[in-house]
């Protein structure tokens, strides 16, 4: 939590309580305070789509409260009616009439203008992988090993297709939100991520890597990156906590198949 933001919100609420403001001001304050807490109160960025969902819930809850009784409805609408009908409030009314659609238009313009681009700072995209990792109590040789289902591509195409289909399900249930429908790193959560995910369709990404490297990155995620060469900046979770070993091998197969790329050959295994 960002303690400074939280304390500022609490202080503002105390001041409003001390000033004994009306219900309309309280409703606006709670709505604004909730938005600021969600948007700036956490050190880990929250995706814009998630913020929108929570703000919709907060808006409905506040509306339900202020309209839950005749007294509350009258207290909320009284200053609004005064703003609309009182001739002394015409200047303020004109400002509000102009400001509200202008703010809405500015928000839409800002979102449309937001660029989706790679980070400007230098960053090692492919850190060196360890020689071996342990996933679900199983030791996996990243140097000499390989995807246990890759051989099915020629020996049993039907079974291989079944693994591809399962990999597709795993991807679109878990990975699509960040990596995108077309694996270009443009999923719905990217505006809350810095840097944005890798574009798998780029010929200079997964085509340069072995399948065991992708398995390592999927299974261990950001927390499993080596300290050497850091600090690393990634939001990739450790998927071994949520997926089975076969799930991760299958999704690796699907990523290569979907992007029509081939993984880098395993030189260590070929030398044997």
LOKOL-640121 format. One line per 3 residues: number of its first residue (from 1); for each residue x, z, y of N, C-alpha, C. Coordinates in nm, 2 decimals. Atoms other than C-alpha are relative to their C-alpha. Example, Ala and Ser with C-alpha at 12.3 -4.5 7.8 and 13.67 -1.06 7.14 Angstrom:
<recs>
1 = 0.09/0.00/-0.12/1.23/0.78/-0.45/0.09/0.00/0.12 ~ -0.09/0.00/-0.11/1.37/0.71/-0.11/-0.08/0.08/0.11;
</recs>
This chain:
<recs>
1 = 0.08/0.00/-0.12/0.00/0.00/0.00/0.09/0.00/0.13 ~ -0.07/0.00/-0.13/0.11/-0.07/0.36/-0.06/0.12/0.07 ~ 0.05/-0.13/-0.06/0.08/0.29/0.49/-0.04/-0.01/0.15;
4 = 0.02/0.01/-0.15/0.10/0.19/0.86/-0.14/-0.06/0.02 ~ 0.13/0.06/-0.02/-0.21/-0.04/0.83/-0.11/0.09/-0.04 ~ 0.11/-0.10/0.04/-0.41/0.22/0.64/-0.02/0.11/0.10;
7 = 0.01/-0.11/-0.10/-0.33/0.49/0.89/-0.06/-0.05/0.13 ~ 0.06/0.06/-0.12/-0.42/0.26/1.18/-0.15/-0.02/-0.02 ~ 0.14/0.01/0.02/-0.76/0.19/1.02/-0.07/0.13/0.01;
10 = 0.06/-0.14/0.00/-0.83/0.56/0.96/0.00/0.05/0.15 ~ 0.00/-0.05/-0.14/-0.73/0.64/1.32/-0.11/-0.07/0.08 ~ 0.11/0.07/-0.08/-0.97/0.37/1.46/-0.13/0.05/-0.04;
13 = 0.13/-0.05/0.04/-1.25/0.51/1.25/-0.02/0.14/0.06 ~ 0.01/-0.13/-0.06/-1.18/0.86/1.38/-0.04/-0.01/0.15 ~ 0.03/0.02/-0.14/-1.19/0.73/1.74/-0.15/-0.04/0.02;
16 = 0.14/0.04/-0.01/-1.52/0.56/1.68/-0.10/0.11/-0.03 ~ 0.08/-0.12/0.03/-1.66/0.88/1.53/-0.01/0.09/0.12 ~ 0.00/-0.09/-0.12/-1.55/1.08/1.83/-0.08/-0.06/0.11;
19 = 0.07/0.06/-0.11/-1.70/0.83/2.07/-0.15/-0.01/-0.03 ~ 0.14/0.00/0.04/-2.03/0.84/1.87/-0.06/-0.14/0.03 ~ 0.05/0.14/-0.02/-2.08/0.46/1.87/-0.12/-0.02/-0.08;
22 = 0.12/0.03/0.07/-2.40/0.30/1.75/0.02/-0.06/-0.14 ~ 0.00/0.05/0.13/-2.48/0.17/1.41/0.06/-0.15/-0.01 ~ -0.05/0.14/0.00/-2.40/-0.20/1.50/0.15/0.01/0.02;
25 = -0.15/-0.01/-0.02/-2.05/-0.10/1.62/0.06/0.05/-0.13 ~ -0.05/-0.05/0.12/-2.00/0.10/1.30/0.00/-0.12/-0.11 ~ 0.01/0.10/0.10/-2.11/-0.20/1.09/0.11/-0.10/0.02;
28 = -0.11/0.09/-0.03/-1.87/-0.43/1.27/0.14/0.06/-0.03 ~ -0.13/-0.07/0.03/-1.59/-0.17/1.24/0.03/0.00/-0.15 ~ -0.02/0.00/0.14/-1.64/-0.13/0.87/0.04/-0.13/-0.06;
31 = -0.03/0.13/0.05/-1.64/-0.50/0.81/0.14/-0.04/0.04 ~ -0.14/0.04/-0.05/-1.32/-0.56/1.02/0.10/0.09/-0.07 ~ -0.10/-0.09/0.06/-1.15/-0.25/0.87/0.02/-0.04/-0.15;
34 = -0.02/0.04/0.14/-1.22/-0.37/0.52/0.08/-0.13/-0.01 ~ -0.07/0.13/0.01/-1.09/-0.72/0.59/0.15/0.03/0.03 ~ -0.14/-0.03/-0.03/-0.77/-0.58/0.75/0.07/0.07/-0.11;
37 = -0.05/-0.08/0.11/-0.72/-0.34/0.46/0.04/-0.10/-0.12 ~ -0.03/0.09/0.11/-0.75/-0.62/0.20/0.11/-0.10/0.04 ~ -0.09/0.11/-0.04/-0.55/-0.88/0.40/0.14/0.05/0.03;
40 = -0.13/-0.05/-0.05/-0.27/-0.66/0.54/0.04/0.13/-0.06 ~ -0.03/-0.13/0.04/-0.29/-0.33/0.36/0.08/0.01/-0.13 ~ -0.08/0.00/0.12/-0.11/-0.44/0.04/0.13/-0.07/0.02;
43 = -0.12/0.07/-0.01/0.25/-0.53/0.01/0.01/-0.12/-0.09 ~ 0.01/0.12/0.08/0.17/-0.77/-0.27/-0.11/-0.09/0.06 ~ 0.10/0.09/-0.07/-0.01/-1.08/-0.12/-0.12/-0.02/-0.10;
46 = 0.12/0.02/0.07/-0.37/-1.12/-0.23/-0.05/-0.14/0.03 ~ 0.05/0.13/-0.02/-0.50/-1.48/-0.28/-0.12/-0.01/0.10 ~ 0.11/0.02/-0.10/-0.73/-1.61/0.00/-0.14/0.00/-0.07;
49 = 0.13/0.01/0.07/-1.00/-1.69/-0.26/-0.05/0.14/-0.04 ~ 0.04/-0.13/0.04/-1.00/-1.33/-0.38/-0.05/0.08/0.12 ~ 0.04/-0.07/-0.13/-1.02/-1.20/-0.02/-0.14/-0.04/0.03;
52 = 0.13/0.05/-0.03/-1.32/-1.42/0.03/-0.11/0.06/-0.08 ~ 0.10/-0.06/0.09/-1.50/-1.28/-0.27/-0.03/0.14/0.04 ~ 0.02/-0.14/-0.03/-1.44/-0.92/-0.17/-0.07/0.01/0.14;
55 = 0.07/-0.01/-0.13/-1.55/-0.99/0.19/-0.14/-0.04/-0.01 ~ 0.14/0.03/0.02/-1.87/-1.15/0.07/-0.07/0.12/-0.05 ~ 0.06/-0.12/0.05/-1.94/-0.84/-0.13/-0.02/0.11/0.11;
58 = 0.01/-0.10/-0.11/-1.86/-0.61/0.17/-0.11/-0.04/0.10 ~ 0.10/0.04/-0.10/-2.08/-0.82/0.40/-0.14/0.03/-0.06 ~ 0.14/-0.02/0.06/-2.38/-0.80/0.16/-0.02/0.15/-0.01;
61 = 0.02/-0.15/0.00/-2.32/-0.42/0.12/-0.04/0.06/0.14 ~ 0.02/-0.05/-0.14/-2.31/-0.36/0.50/-0.14/-0.04/0.04 ~ 0.13/0.05/-0.04/-2.62/-0.58/0.55/-0.11/0.08/-0.07;
64 = 0.10/-0.08/0.07/-2.81/-0.39/0.28/-0.01/0.14/0.06 ~ 0.01/-0.13/-0.06/-2.72/-0.06/0.44/-0.07/0.01/0.13 ~ 0.06/-0.01/-0.14/-2.81/-0.14/0.80/-0.15/-0.05/0.00;
67 = 0.14/0.04/0.00/-3.15/-0.29/0.69/-0.08/0.08/-0.10 ~ 0.06/-0.08/0.10/-3.23/-0.02/0.44/-0.12/0.09/0.05 ~ 0.11/-0.08/-0.05/-3.48/0.16/0.67/-0.04/-0.06/0.14;
70 = 0.05/0.05/-0.13/-3.69/0.08/0.98/0.09/0.06/0.11 ~ -0.08/-0.06/-0.11/-3.48/0.32/1.19/0.13/-0.07/0.01 ~ -0.13/0.06/-0.01/-3.15/0.16/1.10/-0.02/-0.15/0.05;
73 = 0.03/0.13/-0.05/-3.30/-0.19/1.16/-0.02/0.00/0.15 ~ 0.03/-0.01/-0.14/-3.42/-0.09/1.50/0.13/0.04/0.08 ~ -0.13/-0.04/-0.07/-3.08/0.07/1.59/0.10/-0.11/0.00;
76 = -0.09/0.11/0.00/-2.89/-0.24/1.49/-0.05/-0.11/0.09 ~ 0.05/0.11/-0.07/-3.12/-0.49/1.65/-0.02/0.03/0.15 ~ 0.03/-0.03/-0.14/-3.17/-0.30/1.98/0.11/-0.06/0.09;
79 = -0.10/0.05/-0.10/-2.83/-0.39/2.14/0.00/-0.16/-0.01 ~ 0.00/0.14/0.01/-2.87/-0.75/2.01/-0.11/-0.06/0.08 ~ 0.11/0.05/-0.08/-3.21/-0.79/2.17/0.03/0.02/0.15;
82 = -0.04/-0.02/-0.14/-3.08/-0.64/2.49/0.09/-0.10/0.05 ~ -0.09/0.10/-0.04/-2.80/-0.89/2.49/-0.07/-0.13/0.03 ~ 0.08/0.13/-0.01/-3.05/-1.18/2.45/-0.09/0.00/0.11;
85 = 0.11/0.00/-0.09/-3.32/-1.07/2.68/0.03/0.06/0.14 ~ -0.03/-0.07/-0.13/-3.16/-0.86/2.96/0.07/-0.11/0.09 ~ -0.06/0.09/-0.09/-3.08/-1.09/3.26/0.14/0.04/0.04;
88 = -0.13/-0.05/-0.04/-2.78/-0.87/3.34/0.11/-0.03/-0.10 ~ -0.10/0.03/0.11/-2.62/-0.97/3.01/0.02/-0.15/-0.02 ~ -0.01/0.14/0.02/-2.63/-1.34/3.07/0.14/-0.05/-0.01;
91 = -0.14/0.04/0.01/-2.26/-1.38/3.13/0.06/0.04/-0.14 ~ -0.05/-0.04/0.14/-2.17/-1.18/2.81/-0.07/-0.09/-0.11 ~ 0.07/0.08/0.10/-2.43/-1.38/2.62/0.06/-0.14/-0.01;
94 = -0.06/0.13/-0.01/-2.28/-1.71/2.74/0.14/0.00/-0.07 ~ -0.13/-0.01/0.06/-1.93/-1.59/2.63/-0.02/0.01/-0.16 ~ 0.03/-0.01/0.15/-2.07/-1.49/2.28/-0.04/-0.14/-0.06;
97 = 0.05/0.12/0.05/-2.25/-1.82/2.24/0.11/-0.11/-0.01 ~ -0.12/0.10/0.00/-1.93/-2.02/2.32/0.10/0.05/-0.10 ~ -0.11/-0.05/0.08/-1.69/-1.79/2.14/-0.03/-0.01/-0.15;
100 = 0.02/0.00/0.14/-1.86/-1.77/1.80/0.02/-0.13/-0.07 ~ -0.03/0.13/0.07/-1.87/-2.14/1.71/0.14/-0.04/0.02 ~ -0.14/0.04/-0.02/-1.53/-2.18/1.87/0.10/0.07/-0.10;
103 = -0.08/-0.08/0.09/-1.38/-1.91/1.65/-0.01/-0.06/-0.14 ~ 0.02/0.06/0.13/-1.54/-2.07/1.34/0.07/-0.13/-0.01 ~ -0.07/0.12/0.00/-1.41/-2.41/1.43/0.15/0.01/0.00;
106 = -0.14/-0.03/0.00/-1.06/-2.27/1.50/0.04/0.04/-0.14 ~ -0.04/-0.04/0.13/-1.06/-2.11/1.16/0.00/-0.11/-0.10 ~ 0.00/0.12/0.09/-1.16/-2.43/0.98/0.12/-0.09/0.03;
109 = -0.11/0.08/-0.04/-0.90/-2.62/1.18/0.13/0.06/-0.06 ~ -0.12/-0.06/0.04/-0.63/-2.37/1.09/0.02/-0.01/-0.15 ~ -0.01/0.01/0.14/-0.71/-2.38/0.72/0.03/-0.15/-0.04;
112 = -0.03/0.14/0.03/-0.71/-2.76/0.72/0.14/-0.04/0.03 ~ -0.13/0.03/-0.05/-0.38/-2.77/0.90/0.11/0.07/-0.08 ~ -0.10/-0.07/0.07/-0.20/-2.53/0.66/0.07/-0.09/-0.10;
115 = -0.07/0.09/0.09/0.07/-2.72/0.48/0.03/0.07/-0.13 ~ -0.03/-0.05/0.13/0.13/-2.68/0.11/0.14/-0.06/-0.03 ~ -0.14/0.06/0.01/0.51/-2.72/0.08/0.09/0.11/-0.07;
118 = -0.09/-0.08/0.07/0.80/-2.58/-0.11/0.07/0.09/0.11 ~ -0.07/-0.09/-0.10/0.99/-2.28/0.05/0.12/-0.06/0.06 ~ -0.11/0.06/-0.07/1.25/-2.37/0.30/0.14/0.06/-0.03;
121 = -0.13/-0.07/0.03/1.51/-2.12/0.18/0.06/-0.05/-0.13 ~ -0.06/0.04/0.13/1.76/-2.20/-0.09/-0.04/0.09/-0.11 ~ 0.05/-0.08/0.11/1.65/-2.08/-0.43/0.04/-0.07/-0.13;
124 = -0.03/0.05/0.13/1.78/-2.12/-0.78/-0.13/-0.01/-0.09 ~ 0.12/0.02/0.07/1.49/-2.27/-0.97/0.01/0.03/-0.15 ~ -0.01/-0.02/0.15/1.63/-2.25/-1.32/0.12/0.10/-0.02;
127 = -0.11/-0.10/0.03/1.83/-1.92/-1.37/0.04/-0.01/-0.15 ~ -0.05/0.00/0.14/2.04/-1.89/-1.68/-0.07/0.09/-0.09 ~ 0.08/-0.08/0.10/1.85/-1.77/-1.98/0.09/0.07/-0.09;
130 = -0.08/-0.07/0.09/1.98/-1.51/-2.22/0.01/-0.08/-0.13 ~ -0.02/0.07/0.13/2.10/-1.62/-2.57/-0.12/0.03/-0.09 ~ 0.11/-0.04/0.09/1.82/-1.43/-2.74/-0.09/0.10/0.07;
133 = 0.10/-0.10/-0.05/1.50/-1.24/-2.65/-0.08/0.05/-0.11 ~ 0.09/-0.06/0.10/1.27/-1.01/-2.83/-0.14/0.00/0.06 ~ 0.13/0.01/-0.04/0.90/-1.09/-2.80/-0.09/0.04/-0.12;
136 = 0.08/-0.06/0.10/0.64/-0.89/-2.99/0.07/0.04/-0.13 ~ -0.08/-0.05/0.11/0.91/-0.73/-3.20/0.07/-0.11/-0.08 ~ -0.06/0.11/0.07/1.04/-1.07/-3.30/0.12/-0.05/0.08;
139 = -0.11/0.05/-0.07/1.39/-1.19/-3.21/0.00/-0.15/0.00 ~ 0.01/0.15/-0.02/1.40/-1.55/-3.08/0.13/-0.05/0.06 ~ -0.13/0.06/-0.04/1.72/-1.75/-3.05/-0.03/-0.11/0.10;
142 = 0.03/0.10/-0.10/1.69/-1.94/-2.72/0.10/-0.11/0.00 ~ -0.10/0.11/0.00/2.02/-2.13/-2.77/-0.01/-0.09/-0.11 ~ 0.00/0.09/0.12/1.99/-2.26/-3.12/-0.14/-0.02/-0.05;
145 = 0.14/0.01/0.05/1.61/-2.21/-3.18/-0.07/-0.12/0.07 ~ 0.09/0.10/-0.06/1.32/-2.43/-3.08/-0.14/0.03/-0.02 ~ 0.14/-0.02/0.02/0.95/-2.46/-3.07/-0.04/-0.02/-0.14;
148 = 0.03/0.01/0.14/0.83/-2.39/-3.42/-0.11/-0.10/-0.04 ~ 0.11/0.10/0.03/0.54/-2.64/-3.39/0.04/-0.14/0.05 ~ -0.03/0.13/-0.05/0.73/-2.93/-3.24/0.02/-0.10/-0.11;
151 = -0.02/0.09/0.11/0.82/-3.08/-3.58/-0.13/-0.05/-0.06 ~ 0.13/0.05/0.04/0.44/-3.12/-3.65/-0.03/-0.13/0.06 ~ 0.03/0.12/-0.08/0.44/-3.40/-3.40/0.02/-0.12/-0.09;
154 = -0.03/0.11/0.09/0.58/-3.63/-3.67/-0.05/0.03/-0.15 ~ 0.03/-0.03/0.14/0.52/-3.44/-4.00/-0.15/0.02/-0.02 ~ 0.14/-0.02/0.02/0.15/-3.35/-3.94/-0.07/-0.01/0.13;
157 = 0.06/0.02/-0.13/0.00/-3.51/-3.63/-0.14/0.07/0.02 ~ 0.12/-0.07/-0.01/-0.34/-3.36/-3.70/0.01/0.14/0.04 ~ -0.03/-0.14/-0.03/-0.21/-3.01/-3.70/0.07/0.02/0.14;
160 = -0.07/0.00/-0.13/0.01/-3.09/-3.40/-0.11/-0.01/0.11 ~ 0.10/0.02/-0.10/-0.30/-3.20/-3.21/-0.08/0.13/0.02 ~ 0.07/-0.13/-0.01/-0.47/-2.87/-3.29/0.07/0.10/0.08;
163 = -0.09/-0.09/-0.08/-0.18/-2.68/-3.14/-0.01/-0.04/0.15 ~ 0.01/0.04/-0.14/-0.20/-2.90/-2.83/-0.14/0.04/0.06 ~ 0.13/-0.04/-0.05/-0.57/-2.83/-2.79/-0.01/0.15/0.03;
166 = -0.01/-0.14/-0.02/-0.51/-2.46/-2.83/0.08/0.03/0.13 ~ -0.08/-0.01/-0.11/-0.24/-2.49/-2.57/-0.07/-0.03/0.13 ~ 0.08/0.04/-0.12/-0.48/-2.66/-2.33/-0.10/0.11/0.03;
169 = 0.09/-0.11/-0.03/-0.73/-2.37/-2.37/0.08/0.12/0.06 ~ -0.08/-0.11/-0.06/-0.45/-2.12/-2.30/0.03/-0.02/0.14 ~ -0.04/0.03/-0.14/-0.34/-2.30/-1.99/-0.12/0.01/0.10;
172 = 0.11/0.00/-0.10/-0.68/-2.35/-1.83/-0.08/0.14/0.00 ~ 0.06/-0.13/-0.01/-0.78/-1.99/-1.91/0.09/0.10/0.08 ~ -0.10/-0.09/-0.05/-0.46/-1.83/-1.77/0.09/-0.06/0.11;
175 = -0.11/0.05/-0.08/-0.22/-2.06/-1.59/-0.05/-0.09/0.12 ~ 0.05/0.10/-0.09/-0.44/-2.31/-1.39/-0.01/0.06/0.14 ~ 0.03/-0.06/-0.13/-0.51/-2.06/-1.10/0.13/-0.01/0.09;
178 = -0.12/0.02/-0.08/-0.14/-2.09/-0.99/0.06/-0.14/-0.01 ~ -0.07/0.13/0.02/0.00/-2.41/-1.14/-0.09/-0.12/0.02 ~ 0.09/0.11/-0.04/-0.31/-2.62/-1.07/-0.06/-0.08/-0.12;
181 = 0.07/0.09/0.10/-0.54/-2.86/-1.26/0.10/-0.10/-0.06 ~ -0.09/0.11/0.04/-0.27/-3.13/-1.27/0.14/0.05/-0.01 ~ -0.13/-0.06/0.02/0.03/-2.89/-1.30/0.10/-0.04/0.11;
184 = -0.09/0.03/-0.12/0.16/-2.98/-0.95/0.03/0.12/0.08 ~ -0.03/-0.12/-0.08/0.19/-2.62/-0.84/-0.10/0.02/0.12 ~ 0.09/-0.01/-0.11/-0.12/-2.64/-0.62/-0.13/0.07/-0.04;
187 = 0.12/-0.08/0.05/-0.36/-2.39/-0.79/-0.07/0.07/0.12 ~ 0.07/-0.06/-0.11/-0.62/-2.20/-0.59/0.06/0.13/0.05 ~ -0.06/-0.12/-0.05/-0.40/-1.89/-0.56/0.13/-0.03/0.08;
190 = -0.14/0.03/-0.05/-0.09/-2.07/-0.41/0.01/0.06/0.14 ~ -0.02/-0.05/-0.14/-0.17/-1.96/-0.05/0.03/0.15/0.01 ~ -0.04/-0.14/0.01/-0.11/-1.60/-0.16/0.14/0.01/-0.07;
193 = -0.12/-0.01/0.07/0.22/-1.69/-0.33/0.12/-0.06/0.09 ~ -0.12/0.05/-0.07/0.57/-1.74/-0.18/0.12/0.04/-0.08 ~ 0.02/0.15/-0.01/0.73/-1.95/-0.31/-0.12/-0.04/-0.09;
196 = 0.10/0.06/0.08/0.46/-2.17/-0.46/0.05/-0.04/-0.13 ~ -0.05/0.03/0.13/0.48/-2.25/-0.83/0.07/-0.14/-0.01 ~ -0.07/0.12/0.02/0.70/-2.53/-0.96/-0.10/-0.12/-0.03;
199 = 0.07/0.13/0.03/0.56/-2.89/-0.97/0.05/-0.05/-0.13 ~ -0.05/0.05/0.14/0.58/-2.97/-1.35/0.00/-0.15/-0.01 ~ 0.00/0.15/0.01/0.51/-3.34/-1.29/0.13/-0.06/0.06;
202 = -0.12/0.04/-0.06/0.84/-3.36/-1.10/0.10/-0.02/-0.12 ~ -0.09/0.03/0.11/1.09/-3.53/-1.33/0.13/0.08/-0.01 ~ -0.12/-0.08/-0.01/1.36/-3.29/-1.22/-0.03/0.15/-0.04;
205 = 0.03/-0.14/0.03/1.19/-2.98/-1.35/0.00/0.02/-0.16 ~ 0.00/-0.04/0.14/1.07/-2.92/-1.71/0.07/-0.11/-0.09 ~ -0.07/0.10/0.08/1.22/-3.25/-1.84/0.15/0.03/-0.01;
208 = -0.14/-0.04/0.01/1.56/-3.09/-1.77/0.02/0.13/-0.08 ~ -0.01/-0.13/0.07/1.48/-2.78/-1.97/-0.04/-0.01/-0.15 ~ 0.04/-0.01/0.14/1.45/-2.69/-2.34/-0.13/0.08/-0.01;
211 = 0.13/-0.07/0.01/1.12/-2.56/-2.47/0.02/0.15/-0.02 ~ -0.03/-0.14/0.01/1.29/-2.23/-2.55/0.01/0.07/0.14 ~ -0.01/-0.05/-0.14/1.36/-2.19/-2.18/-0.13/0.03/0.06;
214 = 0.13/-0.02/-0.05/1.00/-2.23/-2.09/-0.07/0.11/-0.07 ~ 0.06/-0.11/0.07/0.90/-1.99/-2.36/0.05/0.13/0.05 ~ -0.06/-0.12/-0.06/1.14/-1.73/-2.22/-0.07/0.03/0.14;
217 = 0.06/-0.02/-0.13/1.00/-1.78/-1.87/-0.15/0.04/0.00 ~ 0.14/-0.04/0.01/0.64/-1.76/-1.98/-0.01/0.14/-0.06 ~ 0.01/-0.13/0.06/0.69/-1.46/-2.20/0.05/0.12/0.08;
220 = -0.06/-0.11/-0.08/0.91/-1.25/-1.97/-0.04/-0.01/0.15 ~ 0.04/0.01/-0.14/0.79/-1.38/-1.63/0.10/0.04/0.10 ~ -0.09/-0.05/-0.11/0.94/-1.26/-1.30/0.07/0.13/-0.04;
223 = -0.07/-0.12/0.03/1.01/-0.91/-1.43/0.12/-0.02/-0.10 ~ -0.10/0.02/0.10/1.23/-1.06/-1.70/0.12/-0.08/0.04 ~ -0.11/0.08/-0.05/1.46/-1.26/-1.48/0.13/0.08/0.01;
226 = -0.13/-0.07/0.00/1.83/-1.16/-1.49/0.03/0.04/0.15 ~ -0.04/-0.05/-0.13/1.98/-0.96/-1.20/0.10/-0.09/0.06 ~ -0.11/0.09/-0.06/2.27/-1.20/-1.16/-0.06/-0.11/0.07;
229 = 0.04/0.11/-0.08/2.21/-1.45/-0.89/-0.13/0.03/0.08 ~ 0.12/-0.03/-0.07/1.91/-1.26/-0.75/0.02/0.03/0.14 ~ 0.13/-0.04/0.04/1.71/-1.15/-0.57/-0.09/-0.12/-0.03;
232 = 0.10/0.10/0.04/1.44/-1.36/-0.74/-0.13/0.02/0.07 ~ 0.13/-0.01/-0.07/1.11/-1.43/-0.56/-0.10/-0.08/-0.08 ~ 0.10/0.07/0.08/0.84/-1.51/-0.81/-0.12/0.10/-0.03;
235 = 0.11/-0.09/0.03/0.49/-1.38/-0.89/-0.04/-0.03/-0.15 ~ 0.03/0.03/0.14/0.50/-1.50/-1.26/-0.01/0.13/-0.08 ~ 0.02/-0.13/0.08/0.36/-1.22/-1.48/0.07/-0.02/-0.14;
238 = -0.05/0.00/0.14/0.50/-1.13/-1.82/-0.11/-0.02/-0.10 ~ 0.12/0.04/0.08/0.25/-1.32/-2.04/0.01/0.06/-0.14 ~ -0.01/-0.06/0.14/0.38/-1.15/-2.36/-0.10/0.12/-0.01;
241 = 0.09/-0.11/0.00/0.16/-0.86/-2.25/-0.15/-0.04/-0.02 ~ 0.14/0.05/0.01/-0.15/-1.08/-2.27/-0.02/-0.10/-0.10 ~ 0.01/0.11/0.09/-0.08/-1.36/-2.50/0.08/0.02/-0.13;
244 = -0.07/0.00/0.12/0.03/-1.40/-2.86/0.12/-0.09/0.00 ~ -0.12/0.08/0.00/0.36/-1.56/-2.95/-0.04/-0.15/-0.02 ~ 0.05/0.13/0.03/0.18/-1.87/-3.09/-0.07/-0.06/0.12;
247 = 0.07/0.04/-0.12/-0.03/-1.89/-2.77/0.10/-0.06/0.10 ~ -0.10/0.04/-0.10/0.29/-1.92/-2.56/0.07/-0.13/-0.05 ~ -0.06/0.12/0.05/0.45/-2.18/-2.79/-0.10/-0.12/0.02;
250 = 0.10/0.11/-0.01/0.13/-2.39/-2.78/-0.02/-0.04/0.14 ~ 0.01/0.04/-0.14/0.10/-2.38/-2.40/0.12/-0.08/0.04 ~ -0.12/0.07/-0.03/0.46/-2.50/-2.38/-0.02/-0.15/-0.05;
253 = 0.02/0.14/0.05/0.37/-2.80/-2.60/-0.10/-0.07/0.09 ~ 0.11/0.06/-0.08/0.06/-2.87/-2.39/0.06/-0.04/0.14 ~ -0.06/0.03/-0.13/0.26/-2.86/-2.06/0.08/-0.13/-0.01;
256 = -0.08/0.12/0.02/0.50/-3.13/-2.19/-0.09/-0.12/-0.03 ~ 0.08/0.11/0.04/0.23/-3.34/-2.34/-0.08/-0.05/0.12 ~ 0.08/0.04/-0.11/0.01/-3.33/-2.03/0.07/-0.07/0.11;
259 = -0.08/0.07/-0.11/0.29/-3.43/-1.79/0.07/-0.12/-0.06 ~ -0.07/0.12/0.06/0.41/-3.70/-2.04/0.15/0.01/0.01 ~ -0.15/-0.02/-0.01/0.76/-3.56/-2.04/0.05/0.06/-0.14;
262 = -0.07/-0.05/0.12/1.00/-3.47/-2.32/0.09/0.11/0.03 ~ -0.09/-0.11/-0.03/1.19/-3.14/-2.34/0.15/-0.05/-0.02 ~ -0.14/0.03/0.02/1.57/-3.15/-2.32/0.04/0.03/-0.14;
265 = -0.05/-0.02/0.14/1.74/-3.18/-2.66/0.07/0.13/-0.01 ~ -0.07/-0.12/0.02/1.88/-2.87/-2.81/0.14/-0.03/-0.06 ~ -0.13/0.05/0.04/2.25/-2.95/-2.82/0.06/0.10/-0.10;
268 = -0.06/-0.09/0.10/2.34/-2.63/-3.01/-0.05/-0.02/-0.14 ~ 0.06/0.03/0.13/2.10/-2.71/-3.29/0.05/-0.13/-0.06 ~ -0.04/0.13/0.05/2.21/-3.07/-3.31/0.15/0.01/-0.05;
271 = -0.14/-0.01/0.05/2.58/-2.97/-3.35/0.01/0.06/-0.14 ~ 0.00/-0.06/0.13/2.49/-2.76/-3.65/-0.04/-0.11/-0.10;
</recs>
